[in-house]
Amino acid sequence: VNVRCSCGNVKKQLPCAEVWMDGKKLALDCNDSCRELSEARAAEAEAAKAQEAEAAKQAASEELMEADHPNLDIRERRAEKRKKREQEADERMRREEALLAQKTRRQRCRFWSVILAFV
């Protein structure tokens, strides 16, 4: 069973009997490495928020540009939809071909197993 410290970091793996005492799960004390790790996680979270904010700004600016040229946007979306439909059709055909090939292999295996069973 994983044993965690007070801040939630996994510290050790111990047997269940040692972890669960008196119906309560053991919690270890935090040390300096836990604090450093939590600070690093907080810094990563702040960086992720900054990236999300930047992405939102870019999306807003793209929407403004799209509003300037709505016909171009519709053409692009139609082209993207067409490409997506073509890709999905290709994938569907590949899956169908694979299933057909698998079916024929199974039929051949059954045929030869029956033939070899009588030999």
N, C-alpha and C positions, 0 to 999 in steps of 0.2 A: 504494500500500500504506500502511495506517495505521501510523504509528510511535508507540510508546508509551514512556512514561518508566518508571523502575524501579518505581513504585508501581502502574502499570497504566493510568494515564490516557492517552487518545489526545492526542498533541501535534500531529503534522503528518501530511500525506499527501505522500509522496515516491515517486519512481519506484522500481520493484522493484530495479533495479541498485544504487541507492544504499542501500537498506534491507538487502539481503542481501549482506553482504561476507564472504568466506571461509567461506561456509556457515552463518553465524550472523546472526541478525536484530539490527539496530541497536537499542539501548536508550538513550534520552536521559536526561539527568540531571534529577532532580526540582528544582522551585523552590518558592517560598513559596505560589504559587497551588495547587500540588498538595497541599501540607500542609493548607491551608485547606479544600480540597475533601474531602480524606479525613476531616478533623475534622467537616465538615458531614455527610458520609455516616454517620459513627459516631453523631452526634447523632440523625439520622433513624432509624437502626437501633434506638437506645435508645428513641426515642419509639414506634416500631412495636412493640417488645417490651412496652412499658407498655400500649399499646392492646390487644394480644393478651391480656395478663394480666387487664386489666379485662373484656374480652369473656368470658374463661374464668370469671371470678367471676360475671358476669351469667348465663351459661349454667348454672352450678352452682346459683345461686339460683332460676332458672326451673325447673330439674329438681326442686328441693325443693318448689316450689309445685305442680308437676304431680303429685308424689307425694301431696300432700294431697287432690287432686281427680282421681283416675284416670279416672272415668267421663266427666268433662267433657273431659279430654284426648282420650279415644277418640272422642268425638263430633266434636270439632274436627278431629282427624286424618281422620276419615271424610268430613267436609264438605270438607276441603282436597283429599283424594283425588278426590272427586266433581267438584269444580271443575277440577282438573287434567285428569281424563279428558275433561270437556266441552271444555276448551280444546284438548286434543290432537285431539279429534274435529273441532272446528271448523277447526283448522289443516289436518288431513288432507283435509277437504271442500274447503277453499280450494285446496289443491294439486291435487286431482283436477279441480276446475273449471278451474283454470288450464291443466292439461295437456290437457283436452278442448278448451278454446278454442284452444290452440296447434295441436292436431291439426286442427281444422276450418279454421283459417287456412292451414295448410300444404296441406290438400286443395284449398281454393279457389285458392290460388296455383298449384298444379299444374294444376288445371282450366283456369284462365285462361291459363297459359303454353302449354298444348297448343292452346287455341283460337286464341291470337294467333300461334302458330307457323305455323298453316295459313292465316292471313289474308294 
